[in-house]
């Protein structure tokens, strides 16, 4: 039984990156591969970390994971405490508060304690970012130069976007609302945890509701 951080934050500054780890609730870290399918509807609290600190609030309530980041220029993530490799990763995400200049989405093949994972995120103003985090910060985009605009993203508050990744070894295909937005071969990360991320970019107070997180076998 290991203690794992529930939330992590990353704040970028002009010449430095400040990484602060906050332990809000202990959970079991899963080092062995988890069985598929994994389906999380958030109808019960389960083993998800919940709590509140100076930077964010996370709660399993009313059949969703309710995740709010309070300050600007911060990324926060929470994970399931599982380990997966190949599969179909999906989550539904609905921004309900805060500025539209934000980021929210899916992390996979993650080592959440180290801040290493693939990240597939969208913004409420219609953009997509696909890449890797390392040591809690953006390390590389793997599709496009940075954020890119996509008509597949539903814009605005209270608009639900379904994010899906088909991951087979290093072959990764990304979909928003069942429309492909990019594919790439990248073998940097091979397995790890799955979870959700919320990022503030245009001001604090970004709140996103996550539902129907799943990892299913490849067809």
Backbone torsions as a table, in degrees:
resi	resn	phi	psi	omega
1	UNK	NA	116.6	178.6
2	UNK	-111.4	150.9	172.6
3	UNK	-86.1	130.2	-179.6
4	UNK	-124.4	141.8	178.8
5	UNK	-67.8	139.8	177.7
6	UNK	-79.0	-50.7	179.3
7	UNK	-116.4	152.4	165.8
8	UNK	-135.4	155.9	178.0
9	UNK	-129.2	151.7	173.5
10	UNK	-132.7	128.8	175.6
11	UNK	-123.6	126.4	179.2
12	UNK	-94.6	135.5	175.6
13	UNK	-123.1	166.5	-174.8
14	UNK	-53.7	-38.8	-174.5
15	UNK	-126.7	10.9	-178.5
16	UNK	-158.6	160.5	173.7
17	UNK	-120.5	123.4	178.3
18	UNK	-98.7	121.2	179.9
19	UNK	-116.8	120.1	-178.3
20	UNK	-120.3	126.8	178.0
21	UNK	-102.4	128.5	179.8
22	UNK	-120.0	122.7	178.7
23	UNK	-95.7	111.4	-178.8
24	UNK	-104.0	-26.8	-178.1
25	UNK	-160.2	136.1	178.9
26	UNK	-79.0	143.3	175.5
27	UNK	-142.2	162.7	-179.5
28	UNK	-81.6	126.4	176.5
29	UNK	-84.7	129.8	-177.3
30	UNK	-100.3	112.6	178.9
31	UNK	-94.8	-25.0	179.9
32	UNK	-88.1	153.0	179.7
33	UNK	-58.1	138.7	179.2
34	UNK	-92.0	151.3	-177.0
35	UNK	-75.3	150.6	177.5
36	UNK	-111.3	149.1	0.8
37	UNK	-81.0	152.4	170.9
38	UNK	-109.3	120.8	-177.6
39	UNK	-130.8	123.7	-179.0
40	UNK	-121.7	111.2	179.4
41	UNK	-99.8	-4.1	179.5
42	UNK	58.9	30.0	172.9
43	UNK	-77.9	-20.4	175.2
44	UNK	-130.5	156.8	-176.5
45	UNK	-64.7	-35.0	179.6
46	UNK	56.5	-144.0	-179.0
47	UNK	-99.8	10.9	-178.5
48	UNK	-67.6	137.6	175.8
49	UNK	-72.4	136.7	176.7
50	UNK	-134.3	159.0	177.6
51	UNK	153.8	-174.6	-177.1
52	UNK	-142.3	138.3	171.6
53	UNK	-139.9	-163.6	-175.8
54	UNK	-70.3	-14.5	-171.9
55	UNK	-113.5	-26.1	-173.9
56	UNK	-158.0	164.8	176.9
57	UNK	-133.5	131.5	176.8
58	UNK	-132.9	134.7	-178.5
59	UNK	-153.0	143.9	169.7
60	UNK	-94.9	112.3	-173.7
61	UNK	-152.4	139.7	176.2
62	UNK	53.4	36.8	175.0
63	UNK	77.3	19.3	177.1
64	UNK	-141.7	163.9	166.3
65	UNK	-96.0	112.4	-175.6
66	UNK	-93.9	112.1	-169.1
67	UNK	-126.0	119.7	-178.7
68	UNK	-128.1	131.3	175.1
69	UNK	-106.9	126.9	-166.7
70	UNK	-89.9	-34.5	-175.7
71	UNK	-105.3	161.3	-179.0
72	UNK	-80.0	155.1	173.3
73	UNK	62.8	44.6	-179.3
74	UNK	-137.0	140.1	169.7
75	UNK	-109.9	135.3	177.1
76	UNK	-130.6	141.9	179.2
77	UNK	-138.8	156.5	177.9
78	UNK	-137.4	145.0	-175.2
79	UNK	-131.6	169.4	-171.2
80	UNK	-86.7	-14.0	-174.8
81	UNK	74.9	34.8	-178.9
82	UNK	-122.3	179.3	174.6
83	UNK	-142.4	126.0	-179.5
84	UNK	-136.5	160.5	175.5
85	UNK	-123.5	-95.7	177.9
86	UNK	-78.0	150.3	176.9
87	UNK	157.6	178.3	173.8
88	UNK	-102.6	113.2	-179.4
89	UNK	-99.2	132.3	-179.9
90	UNK	-142.4	151.8	170.1
91	UNK	-156.6	149.5	172.8
92	UNK	-107.2	134.2	-174.7
93	UNK	-136.4	134.5	-176.9
94	UNK	-131.3	109.3	174.1
95	UNK	-73.4	133.3	-175.8
96	UNK	-124.4	-13.3	178.8
97	UNK	-147.3	156.4	172.9
98	UNK	97.9	176.2	179.8
99	UNK	-66.9	153.3	179.7
100	UNK	-73.6	-20.7	175.2
101	UNK	-78.6	88.2	-175.0
102	UNK	-147.2	-174.2	173.1
103	UNK	-147.2	137.5	178.1
104	UNK	-154.9	145.6	-178.6
105	UNK	171.5	-150.6	-166.0
106	UNK	-113.9	132.2	169.6
107	UNK	-109.0	144.9	179.1
108	UNK	-151.6	164.0	-171.3
109	UNK	47.8	50.7	-168.8
110	UNK	-102.4	143.0	159.9
111	UNK	-109.3	87.7	-170.5
112	UNK	-65.1	-29.0	178.9
113	UNK	-66.2	-38.4	179.1
114	UNK	-82.9	-15.3	-175.5
115	UNK	76.0	30.9	179.5
116	UNK	-111.3	123.6	179.1
117	UNK	-173.0	162.8	164.6
118	UNK	-81.2	143.8	179.5
119	UNK	-130.7	129.4	175.9
120	UNK	-122.1	106.1	-175.5
121	UNK	-131.7	155.6	174.8
122	UNK	-125.7	171.6	176.4
123	UNK	-123.9	155.8	-179.1
124	UNK	-71.5	-8.0	174.3
125	UNK	-103.5	15.8	165.9
126	UNK	98.5	25.4	-177.8
127	UNK	-117.4	162.9	-179.0
128	UNK	-128.8	141.7	171.9
129	UNK	-133.1	129.7	-179.7
130	UNK	-132.2	122.3	-178.8
131	UNK	-176.7	-159.0	-177.9
132	UNK	-121.0	142.3	167.1
133	UNK	-102.7	144.7	173.3
134	UNK	-140.7	131.9	-178.6
135	UNK	55.5	34.3	174.0
136	UNK	82.1	10.4	-178.1
137	UNK	-137.8	158.9	176.8
138	UNK	-60.2	120.7	-178.4
139	UNK	-101.9	-38.4	-177.1
140	UNK	-165.6	139.9	165.5
141	UNK	-85.5	143.1	-179.1
142	UNK	-112.9	-8.3	171.8
143	UNK	-137.3	123.3	-177.4
144	UNK	77.9	177.9	-179.4
145	UNK	-82.8	-32.5	-179.2
146	UNK	-166.1	-129.1	170.7
147	UNK	-69.6	141.2	173.4
148	UNK	-135.6	145.1	-177.1
149	UNK	-76.2	143.4	179.7
150	UNK	-144.2	131.1	176.4
151	UNK	-69.6	-12.0	178.8
152	UNK	-70.5	-22.3	-177.0
153	UNK	-82.3	125.7	173.0
154	UNK	-77.9	129.7	-172.0
155	UNK	-96.2	158.0	172.6
156	UNK	94.5	170.6	175.4
157	UNK	-74.1	153.9	178.6
158	UNK	65.3	16.9	174.8
159	UNK	-103.8	121.9	-177.6
160	UNK	-89.2	126.2	174.9
161	UNK	-111.4	132.6	175.7
162	UNK	-99.0	121.1	178.9
163	UNK	-104.5	135.1	-178.9
164	UNK	-139.6	138.2	175.6
165	UNK	-126.6	128.9	169.6
166	UNK	-100.0	113.8	-175.1
167	UNK	-117.6	115.8	177.1
168	UNK	-131.7	105.7	-170.9
169	UNK	53.5	-126.8	179.8
170	UNK	-88.7	1.7	-178.3
171	UNK	-89.9	114.0	-174.0
172	UNK	-121.4	127.8	177.4
173	UNK	-122.7	132.7	-172.0
174	UNK	-116.5	136.6	-178.7
175	UNK	-131.5	140.9	167.9
176	UNK	-118.4	121.1	-178.5
177	UNK	51.7	43.3	176.7
178	UNK	67.7	13.9	173.8
179	UNK	-108.6	126.5	-179.6
180	UNK	-66.4	133.3	178.2
181	UNK	-118.1	-0.9	176.3
182	UNK	163.9	157.2	174.4
183	UNK	-145.4	152.0	-175.3
184	UNK	-158.9	158.0	168.4
185	UNK	-108.9	118.7	-178.5
186	UNK	-146.7	121.2	-175.0
187	UNK	-106.9	18.0	-175.4
188	UNK	-64.4	-45.2	-178.2
189	UNK	-117.5	133.4	-174.1
190	UNK	-112.4	-23.8	179.4
191	UNK	-161.3	164.9	177.2
192	UNK	155.0	-166.2	-173.1
193	UNK	-78.4	170.3	177.5
194	UNK	-130.1	148.5	-179.9
195	UNK	-176.6	-162.2	-174.4
196	UNK	-128.6	154.6	-179.2
197	UNK	-136.0	143.9	171.4
198	UNK	-127.5	136.2	-177.3
199	UNK	-130.1	135.1	173.8
200	UNK	-99.3	133.8	-178.3
201	UNK	-129.3	-38.5	-176.6
202	UNK	-110.8	16.8	-178.8
203	UNK	139.3	158.9	-179.4
204	UNK	-76.6	179.1	176.3
205	UNK	84.4	23.3	177.7
206	UNK	-80.8	122.2	-179.5
207	UNK	-123.5	128.7	-177.1
208	UNK	-131.0	137.2	175.9
209	UNK	-102.3	125.2	-179.1
210	UNK	-110.0	142.2	179.9
211	UNK	-149.4	159.9	172.7
212	UNK	52.5	51.7	172.5
213	UNK	-77.9	131.5	-178.4
214	UNK	-149.9	155.3	168.5
215	UNK	-131.5	119.5	-176.0
216	UNK	-123.2	157.2	179.7
217	UNK	-63.0	152.0	173.8
218	UNK	-65.2	145.9	179.5
219	UNK	-67.6	NA	NA
